[in-house]
Amino acid sequence: MAVPDHMRLSELTERISSAVNYFFADQTFWVIADVTDLKYYKEKGYYYFELVEKDPGSNNLVAKISTSAWGKASQRIKLFEKETGQVFKNDINILVSVSVDYHPVYGLKLNLVDVDPNFTIGLLEKQRLETLKRLLAECAGFIKKEGENYITLNNQLKFKPVIQKIAVITSLNSAGFQDFQHTLLTNAFGYRFKIDTFLAAVQGGDNAKDIHQRFIDVYESGKDYDAVVIIRGGGAQTDFLIFDTFMLGRIVAKFPIPVITGIGHQKNETIVDLMAHTPTKTPTKAAEFIIAHNRYFEESLFSFQKAIIIKSQQLFGIHYRQITALSHSVSANVQTRITKLKESLVMINQAVINKSKSLVYRNLKTLDFIVNMILSKPKLVLENRRNNLGNEASNFRIFLNKYMVNQGSYLVHYRSVFSLISPANLVKKGFAVVYYKGKIVANADKIKIGNDISVLLSDTELLSTVKEKIKKNGKEPYL
């Protein structure tokens, strides 16, 4: 059997190599393709993978070629990851600059020269915008957009005046959580916190379900948490993609407890940041925000306390002056009344004296008459007249004593009455003076439920808030 014309395999591969070098030498090409079968040798910095193109309609491969990267190309991949926040991994769509190479043993392959981060950033931003559009479309009940801001059920919640009970979603041994906890527990104001951790992998796009489940665990715990904090510290910039997922954006937006993010990013906000109540840049900033929130409440209390003290001093001064003026007025009125009574008593005394003189004068006349009668009548008549005169004198003394006693009783009675009606004596007996808006009130019609009133007792002023009004329907107050 004749042997056909032939050549060695090396000769053929050499011809192929020459042809490839002829057509592709010193040329680079920008191509769009997907990465598959990636292998990375960290100790040498070598990347080996395949670039593939799929049919959009059937997802079948229409092109496939082996590719490698090392040296400067490896550095370009690292720069790509840093700029895009995207891990160089399988199934990502990239725009790369490649050169064509053929090796007689290893065959045809491409060498990566550069990778365009802007292309991937555009894709990631497109995916992010599509996710935001989907959230607005499918979650319209609790996510809205006003201008550039996203209004969610979560970011419309109100923080409690003091944040103390905190649920933290973080990873095991997270340096960021340690920073967060240290900042809270060593705060300069001595605030105390109750922190419960819900561990989850907070890096890597495939772990969104893990974080989602931790939110469910927080909700189903039944604990009345004041806030939920997502903590992420350390790791690569690429790990932020987990926080741009629809799943996490949706649950954060509708979560019934205020969510604070501290996921360690310094650039653009993630979707979770946009949906959350309060986004912060780092775990430490999240802790500082909580401390500042509590400090604001404490300072508000201090201000309120000072305002109460100042207002109380002002009211005390006003009412003290009013009571002093009233006391002086009562004292002056009593003195005036006593003076008038003294004058009346002097007049009465003078009247008694005058009356007595008149009686004495009349009795003297009678006595003269009796003397004359005695001189003209027997001793019996004289004796009768003497008895009559003694009776008259006795009656006069009795009348005078009773009159003076009655007038003294009236004077004592008047003094007792003025003492009883004195406001100082009334408040000592358990009565109180009610002030509303700085004025004494006796009728409660103007006072509404919820109004603030002050009640002045003998030595204390009570500041009160009206909780209930009970009408007596004209009946006497029950005492």
C-alpha positions as CSV (number, residue, x, y, z in Angstrom):
1,M,0.0,0.0,0.0
2,A,1.5,3.3,-1.1
3,V,2.0,5.9,1.6
4,P,0.3,9.3,0.6
5,D,2.2,12.5,0.8
6,H,2.5,13.5,4.4
7,M,4.3,15.7,6.9
8,R,5.1,15.6,10.6
9,L,2.6,17.1,13.0
10,S,5.1,19.6,14.1
11,E,5.4,20.8,10.6
12,L,1.7,21.3,10.4
13,T,1.5,23.1,13.7
14,E,4.4,25.3,12.6
15,R,2.4,26.3,9.5
16,I,-0.6,27.0,11.7
17,S,1.6,29.1,14.0
18,S,3.0,31.0,11.1
19,A,-0.4,31.7,9.7
20,V,-1.7,32.9,13.0
21,N,1.3,35.1,13.6
22,Y,0.9,36.5,10.0
23,F,-2.7,37.5,10.5
24,F,-2.8,38.3,14.3
25,A,0.8,39.3,15.3
26,D,1.0,42.6,17.3
27,Q,-2.8,43.0,17.2
28,T,-5.3,43.2,20.0
29,F,-9.1,42.9,19.8
30,W,-11.8,44.1,22.1
31,V,-14.4,41.4,22.5
32,I,-17.5,40.9,24.6
33,A,-17.9,37.5,26.1
34,D,-18.9,35.5,29.2
35,V,-16.3,33.9,31.6
36,T,-16.5,30.1,32.3
37,D,-14.3,27.4,33.8
38,L,-12.3,30.0,35.7
39,K,-9.2,28.8,37.6
40,Y,-7.0,31.1,39.6
41,Y,-3.6,30.3,41.0
42,K,-3.1,32.8,43.8
43,E,0.5,32.1,44.5
44,K,1.5,32.9,40.9
45,G,-1.3,35.3,40.0
46,Y,-2.3,33.2,37.0
47,Y,-5.9,33.1,35.6
48,Y,-7.1,30.4,33.2
49,F,-10.6,30.5,31.9
50,E,-12.7,30.2,28.8
51,L,-14.5,33.0,26.9
52,V,-17.8,32.0,25.5
53,E,-20.7,33.5,23.5
54,K,-24.2,32.2,23.8
55,D,-27.1,32.4,21.4
56,P,-29.6,34.9,23.1
57,G,-32.5,32.8,21.9
58,S,-31.5,29.3,22.8
59,N,-28.6,29.9,25.2
60,N,-26.5,27.5,23.1
61,L,-22.8,28.2,22.7
62,V,-21.9,29.8,19.4
63,A,-18.2,30.4,20.2
64,K,-15.7,29.3,22.8
65,I,-11.9,29.7,23.3
66,S,-9.4,29.2,26.1
67,T,-7.9,32.4,27.6
68,S,-5.2,33.1,30.1
69,A,-4.0,36.2,32.1
70,W,-0.8,36.8,34.1
71,G,1.6,39.6,34.9
72,K,0.2,43.0,34.0
73,A,-3.1,41.3,32.8
74,S,-3.6,39.9,36.4
75,Q,-3.0,43.4,37.7
76,R,-5.6,44.7,35.3
77,I,-8.1,42.1,36.6
78,K,-7.5,43.3,40.2
79,L,-8.0,46.9,39.2
80,F,-11.2,45.8,37.4
81,E,-12.5,44.3,40.6
82,K,-11.6,47.3,42.7
83,E,-13.2,49.8,40.3
84,T,-16.4,47.8,39.5
85,G,-17.0,46.1,42.8
86,Q,-17.5,43.0,40.8
87,V,-15.6,39.8,41.5
88,F,-13.9,38.4,38.4
89,K,-15.7,35.0,38.3
90,N,-17.7,32.6,36.2
91,D,-20.8,33.8,34.3
92,I,-20.0,37.5,34.2
93,N,-20.2,39.4,31.0
94,I,-17.1,41.5,30.2
95,L,-15.4,43.6,27.6
96,V,-11.8,42.5,27.2
97,S,-8.8,43.3,25.1
98,V,-7.1,40.1,23.9
99,S,-4.3,39.0,21.6
100,V,-4.4,35.7,19.6
101,D,-1.8,33.1,20.4
102,Y,-1.1,29.6,19.0
103,H,1.2,27.1,20.7
104,P,2.1,23.7,19.0
105,V,1.4,21.8,22.2
106,Y,-1.3,23.9,24.0
107,G,-3.2,24.9,20.9
108,L,-5.0,28.1,20.0
109,K,-5.8,30.5,22.9
110,L,-6.3,34.1,23.7
111,N,-4.1,36.2,26.1
112,L,-5.9,38.8,28.1
113,V,-4.4,42.3,27.7
114,D,-6.9,44.5,29.4
115,V,-10.5,44.4,30.8
116,D,-12.8,47.4,30.6
117,P,-14.3,48.3,34.0
118,N,-16.6,50.9,32.5
119,F,-18.5,48.2,30.5
120,T,-19.1,46.1,33.6
121,I,-19.9,49.1,35.7
122,G,-22.5,50.0,33.1
123,L,-24.0,46.5,33.3
124,L,-24.0,46.5,37.1
125,E,-25.6,50.0,37.2
126,K,-28.1,48.8,34.6
127,Q,-28.9,45.8,36.7
128,R,-29.2,48.1,39.8
129,L,-31.5,50.5,38.0
130,E,-33.6,47.5,36.8
131,T,-33.8,46.2,40.3
132,L,-35.0,49.6,41.6
133,K,-37.6,49.8,38.8
134,R,-38.8,46.4,39.8
135,L,-39.1,47.4,43.4
136,L,-41.1,50.4,42.5
137,A,-43.4,48.4,40.2
138,E,-43.9,45.3,42.4
139,C,-43.8,47.0,45.9
140,A,-45.8,50.1,45.2
141,G,-47.6,49.7,48.5
142,F,-44.5,50.5,50.5
143,I,-41.9,52.0,48.1
144,K,-42.3,55.3,46.3
145,K,-40.0,57.7,44.6
146,E,-40.1,61.4,45.1
147,G,-37.5,63.3,43.1
148,E,-34.2,61.4,43.8
149,N,-35.4,60.0,47.1
150,Y,-37.1,56.7,47.8
151,I,-39.9,56.8,50.3
152,T,-40.3,53.4,52.0
153,L,-42.4,52.1,54.9
154,N,-39.1,51.6,56.8
155,N,-37.6,55.1,56.4
156,Q,-41.0,56.6,57.4
157,L,-40.9,54.9,60.8
158,K,-40.1,57.0,63.9
159,F,-37.3,56.0,66.1
160,K,-38.2,55.6,69.8
161,P,-36.8,58.5,71.9
162,V,-34.1,56.2,73.1
163,I,-32.5,53.3,71.2
164,Q,-31.4,50.6,73.6
165,K,-32.6,47.2,72.4
166,I,-30.7,46.5,69.1
167,A,-30.8,43.5,66.7
168,V,-27.5,43.2,64.7
169,I,-27.2,41.2,61.6
170,T,-23.6,40.5,61.1
171,S,-21.1,37.7,60.3
172,L,-19.2,35.6,62.8
173,N,-16.0,37.2,64.1
174,S,-16.8,40.4,62.1
175,A,-14.2,43.1,62.8
176,G,-16.9,45.7,61.9
177,F,-19.2,44.3,64.6
178,Q,-16.4,44.5,67.1
179,D,-15.9,48.1,66.2
180,F,-19.7,48.8,66.5
181,Q,-20.0,47.0,69.8
182,H,-16.9,48.7,71.2
183,T,-18.1,52.2,70.2
184,L,-21.5,51.6,71.8
185,L,-20.3,50.0,75.1
186,T,-17.5,52.5,75.7
187,N,-19.6,55.7,75.0
188,A,-18.6,58.7,77.0
189,F,-22.2,59.2,78.3
190,G,-22.6,55.9,80.1
191,Y,-25.5,54.7,78.0
192,R,-26.4,51.1,78.2
193,F,-27.5,48.8,75.4
194,K,-29.0,45.3,74.9
195,I,-27.5,43.9,71.7
196,D,-28.7,40.6,70.2
197,T,-26.7,39.2,67.2
198,F,-28.2,37.4,64.2
199,L,-25.3,35.7,62.4
200,A,-25.3,35.6,58.6
201,A,-22.8,35.7,55.7
202,V,-22.9,39.3,54.7
203,Q,-20.6,39.0,51.7
204,G,-21.0,37.3,48.4
205,G,-24.0,37.7,46.1
206,D,-25.3,34.1,46.8
207,N,-25.8,34.9,50.5
208,A,-28.7,37.3,50.1
209,K,-31.1,34.5,51.2
210,D,-29.1,34.1,54.4
211,I,-29.5,37.8,55.4
212,H,-33.1,37.7,54.3
213,Q,-33.7,34.8,56.7
214,R,-32.1,36.7,59.6
215,F,-34.6,39.6,59.1
216,I,-37.4,37.0,59.3
217,D,-35.7,35.6,62.5
218,V,-35.7,39.1,64.0
219,Y,-39.3,39.6,63.2
220,E,-40.4,36.2,64.5
221,S,-38.4,36.6,67.7
222,G,-41.3,38.6,69.2
223,K,-38.9,41.0,70.9
224,D,-39.6,44.7,70.8
225,Y,-36.4,45.9,69.2
226,D,-35.7,49.6,68.8
227,A,-33.6,49.2,65.7
228,V,-32.1,46.6,63.4
229,V,-28.5,47.2,62.3
230,I,-26.7,45.5,59.4
231,I,-23.0,45.3,60.0
232,R,-20.3,44.5,57.5
233,G,-16.7,45.2,58.1
234,G,-13.6,44.2,56.1
235,G,-13.7,42.2,52.8
236,A,-13.4,43.4,49.3
237,Q,-15.3,46.1,47.5
238,T,-16.9,43.5,45.4
239,D,-18.9,42.1,48.3
240,F,-21.4,45.1,48.1
241,L,-23.3,43.5,45.3
242,I,-25.3,41.4,47.8
243,F,-26.9,44.6,49.0
244,D,-28.2,45.5,45.5
245,T,-30.5,42.4,45.3
246,F,-34.3,42.7,44.9
247,M,-34.8,40.3,47.8
248,L,-33.0,42.4,50.4
249,G,-34.2,45.7,49.1
250,R,-37.8,44.5,49.4
251,I,-37.6,43.1,53.0
252,V,-35.7,46.2,54.3
253,A,-38.2,48.6,52.7
254,K,-41.2,47.0,54.4
255,F,-39.6,45.9,57.7
256,P,-41.6,47.2,60.6
257,I,-38.5,48.1,62.7
258,P,-36.2,51.0,61.7
259,V,-33.1,49.6,59.9
260,I,-29.7,51.2,60.2
261,T,-27.0,50.2,57.7
262,G,-23.3,50.2,58.4
263,I,-21.8,48.1,55.7
264,G,-18.5,49.8,55.3
265,H,-18.9,51.6,51.9
266,Q,-17.5,55.0,51.0
267,K,-18.8,55.5,47.5
268,N,-22.3,55.0,46.1
269,E,-25.3,53.9,48.2
270,T,-26.5,50.4,47.8
271,I,-30.2,49.6,47.2
272,V,-30.4,48.4,50.8
273,D,-29.1,51.9,51.9
274,L,-31.8,53.5,49.8
275,M,-34.6,51.4,51.3
276,A,-33.3,51.5,54.9
277,H,-34.4,54.1,57.6
278,T,-30.8,55.4,58.2
279,P,-27.8,54.6,56.0
280,T,-24.3,55.1,57.5
281,K,-20.9,54.6,55.9
282,T,-19.3,52.2,58.5
283,P,-20.2,50.2,61.6
284,T,-18.5,52.8,63.8
285,K,-20.7,55.5,62.2
286,A,-23.8,53.4,62.8
287,A,-22.9,53.2,66.5
288,E,-22.1,56.9,66.7
289,F,-25.5,57.7,65.1
290,I,-27.3,55.7,67.8
291,I,-25.3,57.4,70.6
292,A,-26.0,60.8,69.1
293,H,-29.7,60.0,68.8
294,N,-29.8,59.1,72.5
295,R,-27.7,62.1,73.4
296,Y,-30.2,64.4,71.6
297,F,-33.1,62.9,73.8
298,E,-31.0,63.5,77.0
299,E,-30.2,67.1,76.0
300,S,-33.9,67.6,75.2
301,L,-34.8,66.4,78.7
302,F,-32.2,68.8,80.2
303,S,-33.6,71.7,78.2
304,F,-37.1,70.8,79.3
305,Q,-36.0,70.5,82.9
306,K,-34.5,74.0,82.7
307,A,-37.6,75.4,81.1
308,I,-39.8,73.9,83.9
309,I,-37.5,75.3,86.6
310,I,-37.5,78.8,85.0
311,K,-41.3,78.7,84.4
312,S,-41.9,77.5,88.0
313,Q,-39.7,80.3,89.4
314,Q,-41.6,82.8,87.3
315,L,-45.0,81.5,88.3
316,F,-43.9,81.3,92.0
317,G,-42.7,84.9,91.8
318,I,-45.9,86.1,90.3
319,H,-48.2,84.2,92.7
320,Y,-46.0,85.1,95.7
321,R,-46.4,88.7,94.8
322,Q,-50.1,88.2,94.3
323,I,-50.5,86.4,97.7
324,T,-48.3,89.1,99.4
325,A,-50.5,91.8,98.0
326,L,-53.6,89.9,99.0
327,S,-52.2,89.4,102.5
328,H,-51.5,93.0,102.8
329,S,-54.9,93.9,101.6
330,V,-56.6,91.6,104.0
331,S,-54.5,92.8,106.9
332,A,-55.2,96.4,105.9
333,N,-59.0,95.7,105.7
334,V,-58.9,93.9,109.1
335,Q,-57.1,96.9,110.7
336,T,-59.5,99.2,109.1
337,R,-62.4,97.2,110.5
338,I,-60.9,97.0,113.9
339,T,-60.4,100.7,113.9
340,K,-64.0,101.3,113.0
341,L,-65.1,98.9,115.7
342,K,-62.9,100.7,118.2
343,E,-64.5,104.0,117.2
344,S,-67.9,102.4,117.5
345,L,-67.0,101.1,120.9
346,V,-65.8,104.5,122.0
347,M,-69.1,106.0,120.8
348,I,-71.0,103.3,122.6
349,N,-69.0,103.8,125.8
350,Q,-69.6,107.6,125.6
351,A,-73.3,106.9,125.0
352,V,-73.3,104.6,128.1
353,I,-71.6,107.4,130.1
354,N,-74.1,109.9,128.8
355,K,-77.0,107.6,129.5
356,S,-75.7,106.9,132.9
357,K,-75.4,110.6,133.7
358,S,-78.9,111.1,132.4
359,L,-80.2,108.3,134.6
360,V,-78.2,109.5,137.6
361,Y,-79.6,113.0,137.0
362,R,-83.1,111.7,136.7
363,N,-82.6,109.5,139.7
364,L,-81.2,112.4,141.7
365,K,-84.4,114.3,140.9
366,T,-86.4,111.3,142.0
367,L,-84.2,111.1,145.1
368,D,-84.9,114.7,145.9
369,F,-88.5,114.1,145.5
370,I,-88.3,111.0,147.7
371,V,-86.4,113.0,150.3
372,N,-89.1,115.5,150.3
373,M,-91.6,112.7,150.5
374,I,-89.7,111.1,153.3
375,L,-89.6,114.3,155.1
376,S,-93.3,114.5,154.6
377,K,-94.3,110.9,155.0
378,P,-93.8,108.3,157.7
379,K,-90.8,106.0,158.0
380,L,-92.6,103.2,156.1
381,V,-92.8,105.3,153.0
382,L,-89.1,106.2,153.4
383,E,-88.2,102.5,153.7
384,N,-90.2,101.6,150.6
385,R,-88.5,104.2,148.6
386,R,-85.1,103.1,149.7
387,N,-86.0,99.6,148.5
388,N,-87.1,100.9,145.2
389,L,-83.9,102.9,144.8
390,G,-81.8,99.8,145.6
391,N,-83.6,97.8,142.9
392,E,-83.1,100.5,140.4
393,A,-79.4,100.8,141.1
394,S,-79.0,97.0,140.9
395,N,-80.8,96.8,137.6
396,F,-78.7,99.6,136.2
397,R,-75.4,97.7,137.1
398,I,-76.8,94.5,135.6
399,F,-77.8,96.3,132.4
400,L,-74.5,98.0,132.1
401,N,-72.4,94.8,132.6
402,K,-74.6,92.8,130.1
403,Y,-74.3,95.6,127.5
404,M,-70.5,95.7,127.8
405,V,-70.2,91.8,127.6
406,N,-72.4,91.7,124.4
407,Q,-70.4,94.4,122.7
408,G,-67.2,92.6,123.5
409,S,-68.6,89.3,122.1
410,Y,-69.5,91.1,118.9
411,L,-65.9,92.3,118.6
412,V,-64.5,88.8,119.2
413,H,-66.9,87.4,116.7
414,Y,-65.9,89.9,114.0
415,R,-62.2,89.0,114.6
416,S,-62.9,85.3,114.3
417,V,-64.9,85.8,111.1
418,F,-62.1,87.8,109.5
419,S,-59.5,85.2,110.6
420,L,-61.6,82.3,109.1
421,I,-62.0,84.0,105.7
422,S,-58.3,84.8,105.4
423,P,-56.9,82.9,102.2
424,A,-53.8,81.9,104.3
425,N,-56.2,80.2,106.8
426,L,-58.3,78.6,104.1
427,V,-55.4,76.8,102.4
428,K,-54.2,75.6,105.8
429,K,-57.6,74.0,106.3
430,G,-57.2,71.9,103.2
431,F,-58.7,74.2,100.6
432,A,-56.7,75.0,97.4
433,V,-56.4,77.8,94.9
434,V,-56.6,76.6,91.2
435,Y,-54.7,78.6,88.5
436,Y,-55.2,78.2,84.7
437,K,-53.0,80.2,82.4
438,G,-51.7,82.2,85.3
439,K,-55.2,83.2,86.6
440,I,-57.4,82.0,89.5
441,V,-60.4,80.1,88.3
442,A,-63.6,79.0,90.1
443,N,-65.5,77.9,87.0
444,A,-64.0,74.8,85.2
445,D,-65.9,75.5,81.9
446,K,-62.8,77.0,80.3
447,I,-60.5,74.2,81.3
448,K,-60.3,71.3,78.8
449,I,-59.1,67.8,79.2
450,G,-55.3,67.7,78.6
451,N,-54.9,71.4,79.8
452,D,-52.1,72.1,82.3
453,I,-53.2,73.6,85.6
454,S,-51.5,74.5,88.9
455,V,-53.0,73.9,92.3
456,L,-51.7,76.0,95.2
457,L,-51.8,74.3,98.7
458,S,-50.6,75.8,102.0
459,D,-46.9,75.1,101.3
460,T,-46.8,73.4,97.8
461,E,-47.7,74.2,94.2
462,L,-48.9,71.2,92.2
463,L,-48.5,71.2,88.4
464,S,-51.1,68.9,86.9
465,T,-52.7,67.8,83.6
466,V,-56.5,67.5,83.5
467,K,-57.4,63.8,82.7
468,E,-61.2,63.9,83.4
469,K,-64.0,66.4,84.2
470,I,-67.0,65.4,86.3
471,K,-70.0,67.7,86.4
472,K,-71.9,67.9,89.8
473,N,-75.1,69.1,88.1
474,G,-75.7,71.9,90.6
475,K,-75.2,69.7,93.6
476,E,-73.1,70.8,96.5
477,P,-69.4,69.6,96.3
478,Y,-68.9,66.4,98.2
479,L,-66.4,67.1,101.0
